[in-house]
Amino acid sequence: MPAAPAQPAAPVPRNVEPPAPTINLSGFPLPYRQGYADGCASVSGTERKDAARFSADPNYRTGWQDGLALCRKK
């Protein structure tokens, strides 16, 4: 029996504080921290992104891009 295709990981919901990152993000808005968490989680292979927020929310988008870039360097 063939394996079911992998489902993309769910992004951090808008009303939930993301897990604490390994860097200090205090002072950054919640959407940025959520985007950072999703971008960092995407490094593991399965992209985790809220596409609607990525295109509409600059804080989420910047956080996602920063999270992806910084977590790739580790």
PyMOL Python script that loads the backbone (N, CA, C, O; Angstrom):
from pymol import cmd

cmd.read_pdbstr("""\
ATOM      1  N   MET A   1       0.847  -1.171   0.000  1.00  0.00           N
ATOM      2  CA  MET A   1       0.000   0.000   0.000  1.00  0.00           C
ATOM      3  C   MET A   1       0.900   1.244   0.000  1.00  0.00           C
ATOM      4  O   MET A   1       1.778   1.347   0.856  1.00  0.00           O
ATOM      5  N   PRO A   2       0.711   2.197  -0.936  1.00  0.00           N
ATOM      6  CA  PRO A   2       1.551   3.388  -0.983  1.00  0.00           C
ATOM      7  C   PRO A   2       1.271   4.290   0.221  1.00  0.00           C
ATOM      8  O   PRO A   2       0.156   4.340   0.739  1.00  0.00           O
ATOM      9  N   ALA A   3       2.305   4.991   0.643  1.00  0.00           N
ATOM     10  CA  ALA A   3       2.159   5.908   1.765  1.00  0.00           C
ATOM     11  C   ALA A   3       1.363   7.132   1.332  1.00  0.00           C
ATOM     12  O   ALA A   3       1.446   7.574   0.187  1.00  0.00           O
ATOM     13  N   ALA A   4       0.596   7.666   2.263  1.00  0.00           N
ATOM     14  CA  ALA A   4      -0.170   8.874   1.986  1.00  0.00           C
ATOM     15  C   ALA A   4       0.797  10.047   1.849  1.00  0.00           C
ATOM     16  O   ALA A   4       1.818  10.087   2.537  1.00  0.00           O
ATOM     17  N   PRO A   5       0.490  11.003   0.971  1.00  0.00           N
ATOM     18  CA  PRO A   5       1.372  12.158   0.827  1.00  0.00           C
ATOM     19  C   PRO A   5       1.446  12.935   2.139  1.00  0.00           C
ATOM     20  O   PRO A   5       0.462  13.025   2.874  1.00  0.00           O
ATOM     21  N   ALA A   6       2.607  13.487   2.422  1.00  0.00           N
ATOM     22  CA  ALA A   6       2.793  14.247   3.654  1.00  0.00           C
ATOM     23  C   ALA A   6       1.956  15.520   3.609  1.00  0.00           C
ATOM     24  O   ALA A   6       1.924  16.228   2.602  1.00  0.00           O
ATOM     25  N   GLN A   7       1.289  15.791   4.707  1.00  0.00           N
ATOM     26  CA  GLN A   7       0.502  17.008   4.820  1.00  0.00           C
ATOM     27  C   GLN A   7       1.409  18.118   5.337  1.00  0.00           C
ATOM     28  O   GLN A   7       2.235  17.876   6.218  1.00  0.00           O
ATOM     29  N   PRO A   8       1.270  19.338   4.800  1.00  0.00           N
ATOM     30  CA  PRO A   8       2.090  20.431   5.313  1.00  0.00           C
ATOM     31  C   PRO A   8       1.758  20.689   6.779  1.00  0.00           C
ATOM     32  O   PRO A   8       0.606  20.562   7.193  1.00  0.00           O
ATOM     33  N   ALA A   9       2.763  21.048   7.552  1.00  0.00           N
ATOM     34  CA  ALA A   9       2.551  21.362   8.957  1.00  0.00           C
ATOM     35  C   ALA A   9       1.722  22.631   9.067  1.00  0.00           C
ATOM     36  O   ALA A   9       1.870  23.558   8.271  1.00  0.00           O
ATOM     37  N   ALA A  10       0.858  22.656  10.054  1.00  0.00           N
ATOM     38  CA  ALA A  10      -0.011  23.816  10.243  1.00  0.00           C
ATOM     39  C   ALA A  10       0.786  24.993  10.797  1.00  0.00           C
ATOM     40  O   ALA A  10       1.606  24.817  11.699  1.00  0.00           O
ATOM     41  N   PRO A  11       0.550  26.196  10.263  1.00  0.00           N
ATOM     42  CA  PRO A  11       1.233  27.375  10.796  1.00  0.00           C
ATOM     43  C   PRO A  11       0.705  27.721  12.192  1.00  0.00           C
ATOM     44  O   PRO A  11      -0.347  27.234  12.605  1.00  0.00           O
ATOM     45  N   VAL A  12       1.442  28.561  12.906  1.00  0.00           N
ATOM     46  CA  VAL A  12       1.018  29.012  14.224  1.00  0.00           C
ATOM     47  C   VAL A  12      -0.249  29.848  14.048  1.00  0.00           C
ATOM     48  O   VAL A  12      -0.252  30.795  13.262  1.00  0.00           O
ATOM     49  N   PRO A  13      -1.334  29.513  14.773  1.00  0.00           N
ATOM     50  CA  PRO A  13      -2.565  30.308  14.662  1.00  0.00           C
ATOM     51  C   PRO A  13      -2.341  31.755  15.102  1.00  0.00           C
ATOM     52  O   PRO A  13      -1.438  32.043  15.888  1.00  0.00           O
ATOM     53  N   ARG A  14      -3.167  32.654  14.588  1.00  0.00           N
ATOM     54  CA  ARG A  14      -3.016  34.084  14.858  1.00  0.00           C
ATOM     55  C   ARG A  14      -3.101  34.440  16.332  1.00  0.00           C
ATOM     56  O   ARG A  14      -2.475  35.408  16.762  1.00  0.00           O
ATOM     57  N   ASN A  15      -3.858  33.685  17.117  1.00  0.00           N
ATOM     58  CA  ASN A  15      -4.082  34.056  18.511  1.00  0.00           C
ATOM     59  C   ASN A  15      -3.221  33.261  19.490  1.00  0.00           C
ATOM     60  O   ASN A  15      -3.506  33.260  20.688  1.00  0.00           O
ATOM     61  N   VAL A  16      -2.185  32.590  19.016  1.00  0.00           N
ATOM     62  CA  VAL A  16      -1.351  31.743  19.862  1.00  0.00           C
ATOM     63  C   VAL A  16       0.084  32.255  19.855  1.00  0.00           C
ATOM     64  O   VAL A  16       0.649  32.569  18.807  1.00  0.00           O
ATOM     65  N   GLU A  17       0.657  32.329  21.054  1.00  0.00           N
ATOM     66  CA  GLU A  17       2.067  32.709  21.173  1.00  0.00           C
ATOM     67  C   GLU A  17       2.897  31.528  20.671  1.00  0.00           C
ATOM     68  O   GLU A  17       2.671  30.397  21.103  1.00  0.00           O
ATOM     69  N   PRO A  18       3.851  31.764  19.770  1.00  0.00           N
ATOM     70  CA  PRO A  18       4.670  30.660  19.254  1.00  0.00           C
ATOM     71  C   PRO A  18       5.657  30.173  20.324  1.00  0.00           C
ATOM     72  O   PRO A  18       5.873  30.854  21.326  1.00  0.00           O
ATOM     73  N   PRO A  19       6.246  29.006  20.109  1.00  0.00           N
ATOM     74  CA  PRO A  19       7.258  28.524  21.054  1.00  0.00           C
ATOM     75  C   PRO A  19       8.419  29.514  21.144  1.00  0.00           C
ATOM     76  O   PRO A  19       8.719  30.222  20.182  1.00  0.00           O
ATOM     77  N   ALA A  20       9.058  29.555  22.294  1.00  0.00           N
ATOM     78  CA  ALA A  20      10.163  30.490  22.491  1.00  0.00           C
ATOM     79  C   ALA A  20      11.326  30.137  21.564  1.00  0.00           C
ATOM     80  O   ALA A  20      11.774  28.990  21.545  1.00  0.00           O
ATOM     81  N   PRO A  21      11.822  31.117  20.791  1.00  0.00           N
ATOM     82  CA  PRO A  21      12.960  30.860  19.910  1.00  0.00           C
ATOM     83  C   PRO A  21      14.259  30.864  20.708  1.00  0.00           C
ATOM     84  O   PRO A  21      14.268  31.210  21.890  1.00  0.00           O
ATOM     85  N   THR A  22      15.327  30.488  20.072  1.00  0.00           N
ATOM     86  CA  THR A  22      16.632  30.483  20.735  1.00  0.00           C
ATOM     87  C   THR A  22      17.263  31.871  20.759  1.00  0.00           C
ATOM     88  O   THR A  22      18.324  32.056  21.354  1.00  0.00           O
ATOM     89  N   ILE A  23      16.626  32.842  20.123  1.00  0.00           N
ATOM     90  CA  ILE A  23      17.112  34.220  20.172  1.00  0.00           C
ATOM     91  C   ILE A  23      16.032  35.087  20.814  1.00  0.00           C
ATOM     92  O   ILE A  23      14.867  34.693  20.865  1.00  0.00           O
ATOM     93  N   ASN A  24      16.411  36.249  21.296  1.00  0.00           N
ATOM     94  CA  ASN A  24      15.488  37.144  21.971  1.00  0.00           C
ATOM     95  C   ASN A  24      14.667  37.925  20.950  1.00  0.00           C
ATOM     96  O   ASN A  24      15.201  38.749  20.209  1.00  0.00           O
ATOM     97  N   LEU A  25      13.369  37.658  20.920  1.00  0.00           N
ATOM     98  CA  LEU A  25      12.476  38.386  20.022  1.00  0.00           C
ATOM     99  C   LEU A  25      11.520  39.282  20.798  1.00  0.00           C
ATOM    100  O   LEU A  25      10.525  39.752  20.246  1.00  0.00           O
ATOM    101  N   SER A  26      11.816  39.525  22.091  1.00  0.00           N
ATOM    102  CA  SER A  26      10.939  40.413  22.856  1.00  0.00           C
ATOM    103  C   SER A  26      10.995  41.794  22.211  1.00  0.00           C
ATOM    104  O   SER A  26      12.047  42.230  21.744  1.00  0.00           O
ATOM    105  N   GLY A  27       9.891  42.450  22.191  1.00  0.00           N
ATOM    106  CA  GLY A  27       9.815  43.754  21.537  1.00  0.00           C
ATOM    107  C   GLY A  27       9.320  43.668  20.104  1.00  0.00           C
ATOM    108  O   GLY A  27       8.912  44.677  19.530  1.00  0.00           O
ATOM    109  N   PHE A  28       9.351  42.478  19.520  1.00  0.00           N
ATOM    110  CA  PHE A  28       8.817  42.294  18.172  1.00  0.00           C
ATOM    111  C   PHE A  28       7.321  41.993  18.282  1.00  0.00           C
ATOM    112  O   PHE A  28       6.892  41.368  19.253  1.00  0.00           O
ATOM    113  N   PRO A  29       6.525  42.424  17.311  1.00  0.00           N
ATOM    114  CA  PRO A  29       5.083  42.155  17.369  1.00  0.00           C
ATOM    115  C   PRO A  29       4.783  40.661  17.222  1.00  0.00           C
ATOM    116  O   PRO A  29       5.564  39.907  16.641  1.00  0.00           O
ATOM    117  N   LEU A  30       3.638  40.256  17.761  1.00  0.00           N
ATOM    118  CA  LEU A  30       3.224  38.853  17.720  1.00  0.00           C
ATOM    119  C   LEU A  30       3.241  38.275  16.303  1.00  0.00           C
ATOM    120  O   LEU A  30       3.734  37.160  16.133  1.00  0.00           O
ATOM    121  N   PRO A  31       2.731  38.968  15.271  1.00  0.00           N
ATOM    122  CA  PRO A  31       2.779  38.383  13.921  1.00  0.00           C
ATOM    123  C   PRO A  31       4.207  38.080  13.457  1.00  0.00           C
ATOM    124  O   PRO A  31       4.441  37.082  12.775  1.00  0.00           O
ATOM    125  N   TYR A  32       5.159  38.942  13.825  1.00  0.00           N
ATOM    126  CA  TYR A  32       6.555  38.687  13.464  1.00  0.00           C
ATOM    127  C   TYR A  32       7.042  37.420  14.149  1.00  0.00           C
ATOM    128  O   TYR A  32       7.651  36.566  13.505  1.00  0.00           O
ATOM    129  N   ARG A  33       6.781  37.285  15.449  1.00  0.00           N
ATOM    130  CA  ARG A  33       7.235  36.109  16.201  1.00  0.00           C
ATOM    131  C   ARG A  33       6.597  34.831  15.664  1.00  0.00           C
ATOM    132  O   ARG A  33       7.243  33.785  15.611  1.00  0.00           O
ATOM    133  N   GLN A  34       5.320  34.918  15.263  1.00  0.00           N
ATOM    134  CA  GLN A  34       4.650  33.752  14.682  1.00  0.00           C
ATOM    135  C   GLN A  34       5.263  33.406  13.331  1.00  0.00           C
ATOM    136  O   GLN A  34       5.488  32.231  13.038  1.00  0.00           O
ATOM    137  N   GLY A  35       5.532  34.400  12.516  1.00  0.00           N
ATOM    138  CA  GLY A  35       6.178  34.157  11.224  1.00  0.00           C
ATOM    139  C   GLY A  35       7.566  33.575  11.405  1.00  0.00           C
ATOM    140  O   GLY A  35       7.965  32.673  10.669  1.00  0.00           O
ATOM    141  N   TYR A  36       8.306  34.087  12.385  1.00  0.00           N
ATOM    142  CA  TYR A  36       9.649  33.569  12.669  1.00  0.00           C
ATOM    143  C   TYR A  36       9.562  32.083  13.037  1.00  0.00           C
ATOM    144  O   TYR A  36      10.342  31.271  12.539  1.00  0.00           O
ATOM    145  N   ALA A  37       8.617  31.736  13.902  1.00  0.00           N
ATOM    146  CA  ALA A  37       8.457  30.343  14.314  1.00  0.00           C
ATOM    147  C   ALA A  37       8.116  29.454  13.116  1.00  0.00           C
ATOM    148  O   ALA A  37       8.660  28.358  12.984  1.00  0.00           O
ATOM    149  N   ASP A  38       7.225  29.917  12.250  1.00  0.00           N
ATOM    150  CA  ASP A  38       6.854  29.133  11.071  1.00  0.00           C
ATOM    151  C   ASP A  38       8.016  29.004  10.095  1.00  0.00           C
ATOM    152  O   ASP A  38       8.249  27.929   9.544  1.00  0.00           O
ATOM    153  N   GLY A  39       8.749  30.101   9.878  1.00  0.00           N
ATOM    154  CA  GLY A  39       9.908  30.054   8.977  1.00  0.00           C
ATOM    155  C   GLY A  39      10.984  29.125   9.508  1.00  0.00           C
ATOM    156  O   GLY A  39      11.567  28.346   8.753  1.00  0.00           O
ATOM    157  N   CYS A  40      11.245  29.204  10.797  1.00  0.00           N
ATOM    158  CA  CYS A  40      12.265  28.350  11.405  1.00  0.00           C
ATOM    159  C   CYS A  40      11.845  26.878  11.325  1.00  0.00           C
ATOM    160  O   CYS A  40      12.671  26.006  11.056  1.00  0.00           O
ATOM    161  N   ALA A  41      10.565  26.612  11.560  1.00  0.00           N
ATOM    162  CA  ALA A  41      10.067  25.235  11.480  1.00  0.00           C
ATOM    163  C   ALA A  41      10.134  24.707  10.053  1.00  0.00           C
ATOM    164  O   ALA A  41      10.191  23.494   9.851  1.00  0.00           O
ATOM    165  N   SER A  42      10.128  25.585   9.069  1.00  0.00           N
ATOM    166  CA  SER A  42      10.159  25.170   7.667  1.00  0.00           C
ATOM    167  C   SER A  42      11.525  24.636   7.247  1.00  0.00           C
ATOM    168  O   SER A  42      11.633  23.964   6.221  1.00  0.00           O
ATOM    169  N   VAL A  43      12.559  24.921   8.018  1.00  0.00           N
ATOM    170  CA  VAL A  43      13.909  24.461   7.698  1.00  0.00           C
ATOM    171  C   VAL A  43      13.991  22.941   7.723  1.00  0.00           C
ATOM    172  O   VAL A  43      14.803  22.347   7.013  1.00  0.00           O
ATOM    173  N   SER A  44      13.149  22.312   8.540  1.00  0.00           N
ATOM    174  CA  SER A  44      13.210  20.853   8.698  1.00  0.00           C
ATOM    175  C   SER A  44      12.745  20.095   7.459  1.00  0.00           C
ATOM    176  O   SER A  44      12.861  18.870   7.416  1.00  0.00           O
ATOM    177  N   GLY A  45      12.230  20.782   6.464  1.00  0.00           N
ATOM    178  CA  GLY A  45      11.870  20.112   5.221  1.00  0.00           C
ATOM    179  C   GLY A  45      10.445  20.362   4.772  1.00  0.00           C
ATOM    180  O   GLY A  45      10.201  20.530   3.577  1.00  0.00           O
ATOM    181  N   THR A  46       9.493  20.392   5.701  1.00  0.00           N
ATOM    182  CA  THR A  46       8.107  20.642   5.351  1.00  0.00           C
ATOM    183  C   THR A  46       7.812  22.113   5.578  1.00  0.00           C
ATOM    184  O   THR A  46       7.920  22.603   6.702  1.00  0.00           O
ATOM    185  N   GLU A  47       7.443  22.817   4.524  1.00  0.00           N
ATOM    186  CA  GLU A  47       7.168  24.244   4.663  1.00  0.00           C
ATOM    187  C   GLU A  47       5.961  24.473   5.540  1.00  0.00           C
ATOM    188  O   GLU A  47       4.907  23.870   5.340  1.00  0.00           O
ATOM    189  N   ARG A  48       6.123  25.348   6.511  1.00  0.00           N
ATOM    190  CA  ARG A  48       5.013  25.736   7.385  1.00  0.00           C
ATOM    191  C   ARG A  48       4.822  27.231   7.187  1.00  0.00           C
ATOM    192  O   ARG A  48       5.632  28.043   7.634  1.00  0.00           O
ATOM    193  N   LYS A  49       3.735  27.577   6.507  1.00  0.00           N
ATOM    194  CA  LYS A  49       3.493  28.987   6.172  1.00  0.00           C
ATOM    195  C   LYS A  49       2.000  29.213   6.009  1.00  0.00           C
ATOM    196  O   LYS A  49       1.299  28.387   5.425  1.00  0.00           O
ATOM    197  N   ASP A  50       1.519  30.328   6.526  1.00  0.00           N
ATOM    198  CA  ASP A  50       0.152  30.778   6.297  1.00  0.00           C
ATOM    199  C   ASP A  50       0.227  31.688   5.071  1.00  0.00           C
ATOM    200  O   ASP A  50       0.578  32.862   5.187  1.00  0.00           O
ATOM    201  N   ALA A  51      -0.099  31.155   3.915  1.00  0.00           N
ATOM    202  CA  ALA A  51       0.084  31.877   2.652  1.00  0.00           C
ATOM    203  C   ALA A  51      -0.684  33.193   2.617  1.00  0.00           C
ATOM    204  O   ALA A  51      -0.183  34.189   2.095  1.00  0.00           O
ATOM    205  N   ALA A  52      -1.896  33.205   3.167  1.00  0.00           N
ATOM    206  CA  ALA A  52      -2.691  34.442   3.158  1.00  0.00           C
ATOM    207  C   ALA A  52      -2.019  35.512   4.011  1.00  0.00           C
ATOM    208  O   ALA A  52      -1.944  36.673   3.608  1.00  0.00           O
ATOM    209  N   ARG A  53      -1.538  35.131   5.172  1.00  0.00           N
ATOM    210  CA  ARG A  53      -0.849  36.093   6.035  1.00  0.00           C
ATOM    211  C   ARG A  53       0.481  36.513   5.418  1.00  0.00           C
ATOM    212  O   ARG A  53       0.866  37.678   5.515  1.00  0.00           O
ATOM    213  N   PHE A  54       1.180  35.581   4.789  1.00  0.00           N
ATOM    214  CA  PHE A  54       2.470  35.888   4.173  1.00  0.00           C
ATOM    215  C   PHE A  54       2.310  36.989   3.129  1.00  0.00           C
ATOM    216  O   PHE A  54       3.150  37.883   3.036  1.00  0.00           O
ATOM    217  N   SER A  55       1.240  36.928   2.349  1.00  0.00           N
ATOM    218  CA  SER A  55       1.045  37.933   1.304  1.00  0.00           C
ATOM    219  C   SER A  55       0.441  39.232   1.828  1.00  0.00           C
ATOM    220  O   SER A  55       0.623  40.282   1.211  1.00  0.00           O
ATOM    221  N   ALA A  56      -0.275  39.184   2.954  1.00  0.00           N
ATOM    222  CA  ALA A  56      -0.989  40.373   3.423  1.00  0.00           C
ATOM    223  C   ALA A  56      -0.363  41.059   4.641  1.00  0.00           C
ATOM    224  O   ALA A  56      -0.608  42.245   4.861  1.00  0.00           O
ATOM    225  N   ASP A  57       0.431  40.351   5.429  1.00  0.00           N
ATOM    226  CA  ASP A  57       0.948  40.896   6.683  1.00  0.00           C
ATOM    227  C   ASP A  57       2.470  41.033   6.621  1.00  0.00           C
ATOM    228  O   ASP A  57       3.185  40.033   6.688  1.00  0.00           O
ATOM    229  N   PRO A  58       2.968  42.263   6.495  1.00  0.00           N
ATOM    230  CA  PRO A  58       4.424  42.432   6.370  1.00  0.00           C
ATOM    231  C   PRO A  58       5.201  41.958   7.602  1.00  0.00           C
ATOM    232  O   PRO A  58       6.339  41.507   7.467  1.00  0.00           O
ATOM    233  N   ASN A  59       4.616  42.050   8.789  1.00  0.00           N
ATOM    234  CA  ASN A  59       5.306  41.561   9.983  1.00  0.00           C
ATOM    235  C   ASN A  59       5.473  40.044   9.942  1.00  0.00           C
ATOM    236  O   ASN A  59       6.549  39.525  10.239  1.00  0.00           O
ATOM    237  N   TYR A  60       4.405  39.335   9.574  1.00  0.00           N
ATOM    238  CA  TYR A  60       4.476  37.872   9.467  1.00  0.00           C
ATOM    239  C   TYR A  60       5.485  37.482   8.387  1.00  0.00           C
ATOM    240  O   TYR A  60       6.318  36.599   8.595  1.00  0.00           O
ATOM    241  N   ARG A  61       5.403  38.149   7.228  1.00  0.00           N
ATOM    242  CA  ARG A  61       6.287  37.829   6.094  1.00  0.00           C
ATOM    243  C   ARG A  61       7.766  38.038   6.469  1.00  0.00           C
ATOM    244  O   ARG A  61       8.603  37.176   6.201  1.00  0.00           O
ATOM    245  N   THR A  62       8.075  39.173   7.081  1.00  0.00           N
ATOM    246  CA  THR A  62       9.455  39.450   7.472  1.00  0.00           C
ATOM    247  C   THR A  62       9.927  38.460   8.527  1.00  0.00           C
ATOM    248  O   THR A  62      11.059  37.980   8.468  1.00  0.00           O
ATOM    249  N   GLY A  63       9.065  38.155   9.490  1.00  0.00           N
ATOM    250  CA  GLY A  63       9.419  37.170  10.512  1.00  0.00           C
ATOM    251  C   GLY A  63       9.666  35.801   9.901  1.00  0.00           C
ATOM    252  O   GLY A  63      10.606  35.107  10.288  1.00  0.00           O
ATOM    253  N   TRP A  64       8.827  35.408   8.949  1.00  0.00           N
ATOM    254  CA  TRP A  64       8.984  34.101   8.301  1.00  0.00           C
ATOM    255  C   TRP A  64      10.311  34.037   7.556  1.00  0.00           C
ATOM    256  O   TRP A  64      11.052  33.061   7.673  1.00  0.00           O
ATOM    257  N   GLN A  65      10.603  35.083   6.792  1.00  0.00           N
ATOM    258  CA  GLN A  65      11.854  35.115   6.023  1.00  0.00           C
ATOM    259  C   GLN A  65      13.071  35.121   6.945  1.00  0.00           C
ATOM    260  O   GLN A  65      14.060  34.437   6.677  1.00  0.00           O
ATOM    261  N   ASP A  66      12.999  35.896   8.038  1.00  0.00           N
ATOM    262  CA  ASP A  66      14.115  35.929   8.994  1.00  0.00           C
ATOM    263  C   ASP A  66      14.287  34.577   9.679  1.00  0.00           C
ATOM    264  O   ASP A  66      15.407  34.089   9.829  1.00  0.00           O
ATOM    265  N   GLY A  67      13.172  33.975  10.095  1.00  0.00           N
ATOM    266  CA  GLY A  67      13.237  32.674  10.756  1.00  0.00           C
ATOM    267  C   GLY A  67      13.849  31.615   9.847  1.00  0.00           C
ATOM    268  O   GLY A  67      14.685  30.826  10.286  1.00  0.00           O
ATOM    269  N   LEU A  68      13.445  31.596   8.607  1.00  0.00           N
ATOM    270  CA  LEU A  68      13.982  30.631   7.652  1.00  0.00           C
ATOM    271  C   LEU A  68      15.475  30.848   7.464  1.00  0.00           C
ATOM    272  O   LEU A  68      16.255  29.896   7.508  1.00  0.00           O
ATOM    273  N   ALA A  69      15.872  32.090   7.255  1.00  0.00           N
ATOM    274  CA  ALA A  69      17.290  32.393   6.994  1.00  0.00           C
ATOM    275  C   ALA A  69      18.166  32.109   8.208  1.00  0.00           C
ATOM    276  O   ALA A  69      19.227  31.499   8.075  1.00  0.00           O
ATOM    277  N   LEU A  70      17.739  32.540   9.382  1.00  0.00           N
ATOM    278  CA  LEU A  70      18.575  32.367  10.565  1.00  0.00           C
ATOM    279  C   LEU A  70      18.638  30.913  11.025  1.00  0.00           C
ATOM    280  O   LEU A  70      19.687  30.458  11.482  1.00  0.00           O
ATOM    281  N   CYS A  71      17.553  30.194  10.914  1.00  0.00           N
ATOM    282  CA  CYS A  71      17.558  28.788  11.340  1.00  0.00           C
ATOM    283  C   CYS A  71      18.315  27.900  10.353  1.00  0.00           C
ATOM    284  O   CYS A  71      18.815  26.844  10.741  1.00  0.00           O
ATOM    285  N   ARG A  72      18.407  28.300   9.107  1.00  0.00           N
ATOM    286  CA  ARG A  72      19.212  27.551   8.124  1.00  0.00           C
ATOM    287  C   ARG A  72      20.696  27.615   8.479  1.00  0.00           C
ATOM    288  O   ARG A  72      21.444  26.674   8.218  1.00  0.00           O
ATOM    289  N   LYS A  73      21.115  28.731   9.076  1.00  0.00           N
ATOM    290  CA  LYS A  73      22.524  28.930   9.404  1.00  0.00           C
ATOM    291  C   LYS A  73      22.980  28.074  10.572  1.00  0.00           C
ATOM    292  O   LYS A  73      24.180  27.870  10.755  1.00  0.00           O
ATOM    293  N   LYS A  74      22.052  27.574  11.359  1.00  0.00           N
ATOM    294  CA  LYS A  74      22.419  26.797  12.553  1.00  0.00           C
ATOM    295  C   LYS A  74      22.881  25.408  12.190  1.00  0.00           C
ATOM    296  O   LYS A  74      23.227  24.623  13.073  1.00  0.00           O
TER     297      LYS A  74
END
""", "prot")
cmd.dss("prot")
cmd.show_as("cartoon", "prot")
cmd.util.cbc("prot")
cmd.orient("prot")
